[in-house]
Amino acid sequence: MVMVYLALAIAGIALICWGLPASHRLRSPLDILAATAVLAGLVAALLGTLLIVAPGFFQG
């Protein structure tokens, strides 16, 4: 299960790395999608890191 959490964290970092430059480079309607991808990447990276450090965090 740790591999899934690691993949989640890596995918989040990849979204952040793609979305930050893309939100400045793309035209007006598409830059909103890139900025949303940065936010989703941040959430995914933080969630993946949390679950790697404390695997039973959401199990009570």
Gaussian input, Z-matrix of N, CA and C with variables (Angstrom, degrees):
# hf/3-21g

backbone

0 1
 N
 C     1     B1
 C     2     B2     1     A1
 N     3     B3     2     A2     1     D1
 C     4     B4     3     A3     2     D2
 C     5     B5     4     A4     3     D3
 N     6     B6     5     A5     4     D4
 C     7     B7     6     A6     5     D5
 C     8     B8     7     A7     6     D6
 N     9     B9     8     A8     7     D7
 C    10    B10     9     A9     8     D8
 C    11    B11    10    A10     9     D9
 N    12    B12    11    A11    10    D10
 C    13    B13    12    A12    11    D11
 C    14    B14    13    A13    12    D12
 N    15    B15    14    A14    13    D13
 C    16    B16    15    A15    14    D14
 C    17    B17    16    A16    15    D15
 N    18    B18    17    A17    16    D16
 C    19    B19    18    A18    17    D17
 C    20    B20    19    A19    18    D18
 N    21    B21    20    A20    19    D19
 C    22    B22    21    A21    20    D20
 C    23    B23    22    A22    21    D21
 N    24    B24    23    A23    22    D22
 C    25    B25    24    A24    23    D23
 C    26    B26    25    A25    24    D24
 N    27    B27    26    A26    25    D25
 C    28    B28    27    A27    26    D26
 C    29    B29    28    A28    27    D27
 N    30    B30    29    A29    28    D28
 C    31    B31    30    A30    29    D29
 C    32    B32    31    A31    30    D30
 N    33    B33    32    A32    31    D31
 C    34    B34    33    A33    32    D32
 C    35    B35    34    A34    33    D33
 N    36    B36    35    A35    34    D34
 C    37    B37    36    A36    35    D35
 C    38    B38    37    A37    36    D36
 N    39    B39    38    A38    37    D37
 C    40    B40    39    A39    38    D38
 C    41    B41    40    A40    39    D39
 N    42    B42    41    A41    40    D40
 C    43    B43    42    A42    41    D41
 C    44    B44    43    A43    42    D42
 N    45    B45    44    A44    43    D43
 C    46    B46    45    A45    44    D44
 C    47    B47    46    A46    45    D45
 N    48    B48    47    A47    46    D46
 C    49    B49    48    A48    47    D47
 C    50    B50    49    A49    48    D48
 N    51    B51    50    A50    49    D49
 C    52    B52    51    A51    50    D50
 C    53    B53    52    A52    51    D51
 N    54    B54    53    A53    52    D52
 C    55    B55    54    A54    53    D53
 C    56    B56    55    A55    54    D54
 N    57    B57    56    A56    55    D55
 C    58    B58    57    A57    56    D56
 C    59    B59    58    A58    57    D57
 N    60    B60    59    A59    58    D58
 C    61    B61    60    A60    59    D59
 C    62    B62    61    A61    60    D60
 N    63    B63    62    A62    61    D61
 C    64    B64    63    A63    62    D62
 C    65    B65    64    A64    63    D63
 N    66    B66    65    A65    64    D64
 C    67    B67    66    A66    65    D65
 C    68    B68    67    A67    66    D66
 N    69    B69    68    A68    67    D67
 C    70    B70    69    A69    68    D68
 C    71    B71    70    A70    69    D69
 N    72    B72    71    A71    70    D70
 C    73    B73    72    A72    71    D71
 C    74    B74    73    A73    72    D72
 N    75    B75    74    A74    73    D73
 C    76    B76    75    A75    74    D74
 C    77    B77    76    A76    75    D75
 N    78    B78    77    A77    76    D76
 C    79    B79    78    A78    77    D77
 C    80    B80    79    A79    78    D78
 N    81    B81    80    A80    79    D79
 C    82    B82    81    A81    80    D80
 C    83    B83    82    A82    81    D81
 N    84    B84    83    A83    82    D82
 C    85    B85    84    A84    83    D83
 C    86    B86    85    A85    84    D84
 N    87    B87    86    A86    85    D85
 C    88    B88    87    A87    86    D86
 C    89    B89    88    A88    87    D87
 N    90    B90    89    A89    88    D88
 C    91    B91    90    A90    89    D89
 C    92    B92    91    A91    90    D90
 N    93    B93    92    A92    91    D91
 C    94    B94    93    A93    92    D92
 C    95    B95    94    A94    93    D93
 N    96    B96    95    A95    94    D94
 C    97    B97    96    A96    95    D95
 C    98    B98    97    A97    96    D96
 N    99    B99    98    A98    97    D97
 C   100   B100    99    A99    98    D98
 C   101   B101   100   A100    99    D99
 N   102   B102   101   A101   100   D100
 C   103   B103   102   A102   101   D101
 C   104   B104   103   A103   102   D102
 N   105   B105   104   A104   103   D103
 C   106   B106   105   A105   104   D104
 C   107   B107   106   A106   105   D105
 N   108   B108   107   A107   106   D106
 C   109   B109   108   A108   107   D107
 C   110   B110   109   A109   108   D108
 N   111   B111   110   A110   109   D109
 C   112   B112   111   A111   110   D110
 C   113   B113   112   A112   111   D111
 N   114   B114   113   A113   112   D112
 C   115   B115   114   A114   113   D113
 C   116   B116   115   A115   114   D114
 N   117   B117   116   A116   115   D115
 C   118   B118   117   A117   116   D116
 C   119   B119   118   A118   117   D117
 N   120   B120   119   A119   118   D118
 C   121   B121   120   A120   119   D119
 C   122   B122   121   A121   120   D120
 N   123   B123   122   A122   121   D121
 C   124   B124   123   A123   122   D122
 C   125   B125   124   A124   123   D123
 N   126   B126   125   A125   124   D124
 C   127   B127   126   A126   125   D125
 C   128   B128   127   A127   126   D126
 N   129   B129   128   A128   127   D127
 C   130   B130   129   A129   128   D128
 C   131   B131   130   A130   129   D129
 N   132   B132   131   A131   130   D130
 C   133   B133   132   A132   131   D131
 C   134   B134   133   A133   132   D132
 N   135   B135   134   A134   133   D133
 C   136   B136   135   A135   134   D134
 C   137   B137   136   A136   135   D135
 N   138   B138   137   A137   136   D136
 C   139   B139   138   A138   137   D137
 C   140   B140   139   A139   138   D138
 N   141   B141   140   A140   139   D139
 C   142   B142   141   A141   140   D140
 C   143   B143   142   A142   141   D141
 N   144   B144   143   A143   142   D142
 C   145   B145   144   A144   143   D143
 C   146   B146   145   A145   144   D144
 N   147   B147   146   A146   145   D145
 C   148   B148   147   A147   146   D146
 C   149   B149   148   A148   147   D147
 N   150   B150   149   A149   148   D148
 C   151   B151   150   A150   149   D149
 C   152   B152   151   A151   150   D150
 N   153   B153   152   A152   151   D151
 C   154   B154   153   A153   152   D152
 C   155   B155   154   A154   153   D153
 N   156   B156   155   A155   154   D154
 C   157   B157   156   A156   155   D155
 C   158   B158   157   A157   156   D156
 N   159   B159   158   A158   157   D157
 C   160   B160   159   A159   158   D158
 C   161   B161   160   A160   159   D159
 N   162   B162   161   A161   160   D160
 C   163   B163   162   A162   161   D161
 C   164   B164   163   A163   162   D162
 N   165   B165   164   A164   163   D163
 C   166   B166   165   A165   164   D164
 C   167   B167   166   A166   165   D165
 N   168   B168   167   A167   166   D166
 C   169   B169   168   A168   167   D167
 C   170   B170   169   A169   168   D168
 N   171   B171   170   A170   169   D169
 C   172   B172   171   A171   170   D170
 C   173   B173   172   A172   171   D171
 N   174   B174   173   A173   172   D172
 C   175   B175   174   A174   173   D173
 C   176   B176   175   A175   174   D174
 N   177   B177   176   A176   175   D175
 C   178   B178   177   A177   176   D176
 C   179   B179   178   A178   177   D177

   B1=1.4428
   B2=1.5277
   B3=1.3260
   B4=1.4587
   B5=1.5267
   B6=1.3203
   B7=1.4699
   B8=1.5341
   B9=1.3127
   B10=1.4683
   B11=1.5267
   B12=1.3207
   B13=1.4627
   B14=1.5282
   B15=1.3238
   B16=1.4598
   B17=1.5230
   B18=1.3316
   B19=1.4642
   B20=1.5240
   B21=1.3267
   B22=1.4668
   B23=1.5207
   B24=1.3212
   B25=1.4613
   B26=1.5257
   B27=1.3197
   B28=1.4652
   B29=1.5267
   B30=1.3153
   B31=1.4705
   B32=1.5300
   B33=1.3229
   B34=1.4604
   B35=1.5175
   B36=1.3257
   B37=1.4656
   B38=1.5261
   B39=1.3304
   B40=1.4665
   B41=1.5257
   B42=1.3293
   B43=1.4736
   B44=1.5201
   B45=1.3202
   B46=1.4622
   B47=1.5237
   B48=1.3393
   B49=1.4671
   B50=1.5194
   B51=1.3188
   B52=1.4593
   B53=1.5255
   B54=1.3165
   B55=1.4575
   B56=1.5119
   B57=1.3193
   B58=1.4662
   B59=1.5270
   B60=1.3281
   B61=1.4746
   B62=1.5241
   B63=1.3258
   B64=1.4577
   B65=1.5237
   B66=1.3209
   B67=1.4639
   B68=1.5257
   B69=1.3119
   B70=1.4661
   B71=1.5205
   B72=1.3241
   B73=1.4565
   B74=1.5243
   B75=1.3162
   B76=1.4612
   B77=1.5270
   B78=1.3402
   B79=1.4603
   B80=1.5227
   B81=1.3144
   B82=1.4601
   B83=1.5353
   B84=1.3114
   B85=1.4701
   B86=1.5337
   B87=1.3298
   B88=1.4559
   B89=1.5211
   B90=1.3264
   B91=1.4636
   B92=1.5288
   B93=1.3156
   B94=1.4691
   B95=1.5211
   B96=1.3295
   B97=1.4619
   B98=1.5230
   B99=1.3183
   B100=1.4577
   B101=1.5270
   B102=1.3148
   B103=1.4602
   B104=1.5275
   B105=1.3213
   B106=1.4603
   B107=1.5300
   B108=1.3205
   B109=1.4655
   B110=1.5212
   B111=1.3237
   B112=1.4716
   B113=1.5196
   B114=1.3037
   B115=1.4602
   B116=1.5267
   B117=1.3248
   B118=1.4683
   B119=1.5281
   B120=1.3240
   B121=1.4546
   B122=1.5087
   B123=1.3100
   B124=1.4591
   B125=1.5245
   B126=1.3223
   B127=1.4647
   B128=1.5313
   B129=1.3319
   B130=1.4617
   B131=1.5227
   B132=1.3195
   B133=1.4648
   B134=1.5258
   B135=1.3075
   B136=1.4624
   B137=1.5241
   B138=1.3206
   B139=1.4627
   B140=1.5254
   B141=1.3241
   B142=1.4537
   B143=1.5143
   B144=1.3265
   B145=1.4630
   B146=1.5166
   B147=1.3150
   B148=1.4611
   B149=1.5223
   B150=1.3290
   B151=1.4638
   B152=1.5194
   B153=1.3264
   B154=1.4651
   B155=1.5141
   B156=1.3232
   B157=1.4652
   B158=1.5361
   B159=1.3367
   B160=1.4611
   B161=1.5298
   B162=1.3432
   B163=1.4718
   B164=1.5318
   B165=1.3178
   B166=1.4538
   B167=1.5152
   B168=1.3139
   B169=1.4541
   B170=1.5292
   B171=1.3152
   B172=1.4646
   B173=1.5182
   B174=1.2994
   B175=1.4547
   B176=1.5239
   B177=1.2960
   B178=1.4634
   B179=1.4434
   A1=111.26
   A2=115.90
   A3=119.49
   A4=110.66
   A5=117.33
   A6=120.24
   A7=111.26
   A8=116.84
   A9=120.70
   A10=109.89
   A11=116.47
   A12=120.31
   A13=111.04
   A14=116.40
   A15=120.57
   A16=110.73
   A17=116.53
   A18=120.38
   A19=110.99
   A20=117.46
   A21=121.38
   A22=110.89
   A23=116.96
   A24=120.61
   A25=111.09
   A26=117.63
   A27=120.92
   A28=110.93
   A29=117.32
   A30=120.46
   A31=110.83
   A32=116.74
   A33=119.88
   A34=112.28
   A35=116.34
   A36=119.94
   A37=110.55
   A38=116.84
   A39=120.26
   A40=111.45
   A41=116.96
   A42=119.66
   A43=111.67
   A44=116.14
   A45=119.67
   A46=110.44
   A47=116.06
   A48=120.26
   A49=112.50
   A50=117.70
   A51=119.86
   A52=111.69
   A53=116.64
   A54=120.48
   A55=115.47
   A56=117.93
   A57=119.36
   A58=112.50
   A59=120.04
   A60=117.37
   A61=112.67
   A62=117.17
   A63=120.07
   A64=111.99
   A65=117.43
   A66=118.99
   A67=111.85
   A68=117.52
   A69=120.59
   A70=111.81
   A71=117.04
   A72=121.48
   A73=112.43
   A74=118.50
   A75=121.28
   A76=111.88
   A77=115.06
   A78=120.63
   A79=110.90
   A80=115.55
   A81=122.98
   A82=116.34
   A83=122.35
   A84=116.10
   A85=112.88
   A86=117.45
   A87=120.18
   A88=113.24
   A89=117.57
   A90=118.81
   A91=111.65
   A92=116.78
   A93=120.00
   A94=110.44
   A95=117.42
   A96=120.96
   A97=111.04
   A98=117.23
   A99=120.34
   A100=110.83
   A101=117.45
   A102=120.13
   A103=111.11
   A104=117.33
   A105=120.74
   A106=110.99
   A107=116.66
   A108=120.57
   A109=110.84
   A110=117.41
   A111=120.23
   A112=110.05
   A113=117.52
   A114=120.99
   A115=111.39
   A116=116.94
   A117=120.35
   A118=110.89
   A119=117.03
   A120=120.55
   A121=112.49
   A122=116.50
   A123=120.26
   A124=110.81
   A125=116.39
   A126=120.35
   A127=110.25
   A128=117.09
   A129=120.84
   A130=111.57
   A131=117.24
   A132=120.43
   A133=111.01
   A134=117.25
   A135=119.79
   A136=111.81
   A137=117.04
   A138=120.29
   A139=111.34
   A140=116.77
   A141=119.98
   A142=112.33
   A143=117.14
   A144=120.93
   A145=111.32
   A146=117.21
   A147=120.87
   A148=111.27
   A149=116.34
   A150=119.24
   A151=112.22
   A152=118.33
   A153=120.06
   A154=109.78
   A155=116.89
   A156=121.14
   A157=111.70
   A158=116.95
   A159=121.33
   A160=108.41
   A161=118.13
   A162=120.52
   A163=115.07
   A164=119.98
   A165=121.11
   A166=113.16
   A167=117.65
   A168=121.22
   A169=112.40
   A170=118.31
   A171=121.26
   A172=113.05
   A173=118.22
   A174=120.97
   A175=113.30
   A176=116.71
   A177=120.53
   A178=110.82
   D1=-26.84
   D2=179.52
   D3=-64.41
   D4=-31.74
   D5=178.41
   D6=-65.27
   D7=-35.43
   D8=177.49
   D9=-67.30
   D10=-41.77
   D11=178.51
   D12=-66.04
   D13=-37.87
   D14=177.50
   D15=-66.17
   D16=-40.25
   D17=176.86
   D18=-64.39
   D19=-36.84
   D20=177.08
   D21=-64.03
   D22=-43.35
   D23=179.30
   D24=-66.52
   D25=-41.01
   D26=179.65
   D27=-67.95
   D28=-39.77
   D29=177.13
   D30=-64.17
   D31=-37.51
   D32=176.79
   D33=-64.43
   D34=-42.41
   D35=178.13
   D36=-65.62
   D37=-37.35
   D38=177.60
   D39=-64.74
   D40=-39.72
   D41=176.85
   D42=-63.62
   D43=-39.92
   D44=178.67
   D45=-65.08
   D46=-44.67
   D47=-178.84
   D48=-65.08
   D49=-31.89
   D50=176.62
   D51=-80.33
   D52=-40.86
   D53=-170.59
   D54=-74.43
   D55=-33.62
   D56=-178.50
   D57=-62.58
   D58=-51.67
   D59=176.89
   D60=-69.94
   D61=-33.18
   D62=-177.26
   D63=-68.59
   D64=-29.95
   D65=-179.98
   D66=-70.37
   D67=-20.11
   D68=176.59
   D69=-95.95
   D70=-21.55
   D71=-173.80
   D72=-92.12
   D73=-31.14
   D74=-173.40
   D75=-82.90
   D76=163.04
   D77=178.40
   D78=-71.25
   D79=175.70
   D80=-168.45
   D81=-56.79
   D82=-49.96
   D83=-178.34
   D84=-73.21
   D85=-27.23
   D86=-176.22
   D87=-83.79
   D88=-20.55
   D89=179.79
   D90=-70.16
   D91=-23.08
   D92=176.19
   D93=-68.16
   D94=-37.90
   D95=177.01
   D96=-65.52
   D97=-39.43
   D98=178.80
   D99=-67.44
   D100=-39.71
   D101=177.89
   D102=-67.33
   D103=-35.64
   D104=175.33
   D105=-67.42
   D106=-34.73
   D107=176.15
   D108=-65.61
   D109=-35.58
   D110=176.40
   D111=-64.53
   D112=-43.39
   D113=178.53
   D114=-64.19
   D115=-43.93
   D116=177.80
   D117=-65.01
   D118=-36.58
   D119=177.17
   D120=-66.47
   D121=-37.93
   D122=177.65
   D123=-64.79
   D124=-44.10
   D125=178.63
   D126=-63.61
   D127=-43.82
   D128=-179.28
   D129=-65.24
   D130=-41.59
   D131=179.98
   D132=-66.20
   D133=-42.80
   D134=178.64
   D135=-67.42
   D136=-40.26
   D137=178.59
   D138=-66.38
   D139=-43.02
   D140=177.80
   D141=-63.14
   D142=-40.89
   D143=177.80
   D144=-66.02
   D145=-41.26
   D146=178.12
   D147=-61.89
   D148=-42.28
   D149=-178.20
   D150=-74.76
   D151=-24.69
   D152=173.76
   D153=-70.38
   D154=-43.65
   D155=-176.41
   D156=-73.64
   D157=-42.42
   D158=-178.46
   D159=-129.49
   D160=86.28
   D161=-172.65
   D162=-60.08
   D163=-31.83
   D164=-178.85
   D165=-99.66
   D166=32.84
   D167=-173.46
   D168=-65.03
   D169=-39.59
   D170=-175.85
   D171=-95.02
   D172=8.06
   D173=-178.42
   D174=-97.23
   D175=9.09
   D176=174.97
   D177=87.33

